[in-house]
Amino acid sequence: MKTTKSEAQFVSKFGINLWAYKTGSNKVGFVHTEVGEGHFEEFYHKKSTFIYYILEGEGIFFLDGVKTPVKATDLLVIPPNTKIYYFGKMKLNLITVPAWDSSEEVHVRNIEK
């Protein structure tokens, strides 16, 4: 299955722009994310593991409140129920296993810039 960026679902929220690509499966999801300053929402997902690959830039992820610096070519694997937010100027690819389902995502709080 092929999906182009123009066919991906575009969403802009909490300081990030993302393109959710169709994978043809509920077992895996793929999202390209561009971040100017940070993702200003702390959240967690009940079921999906989030696998981030940092394409460009650098930043700091906060995982359950623990600072985790990242830079281009780093891979970050985040298990379900881990609270996430991050700062930095980055381009990221995100794989979710199983595919992201909005009904399983929990908003914890908004983050101040």
Buried (B, 14 or more C-beta within 10 A) or exposed (E): EEBEEEEBEEEEEBBBEBBBBBBEEEEBBBBBBBBEEBBBBBBBBEBBBBBBBBBEBEBEBBBEEEEBEBEEEBEBEBEBEBBBBBBBEBBBBBBBBBBBBEEEBEEEEEBEE
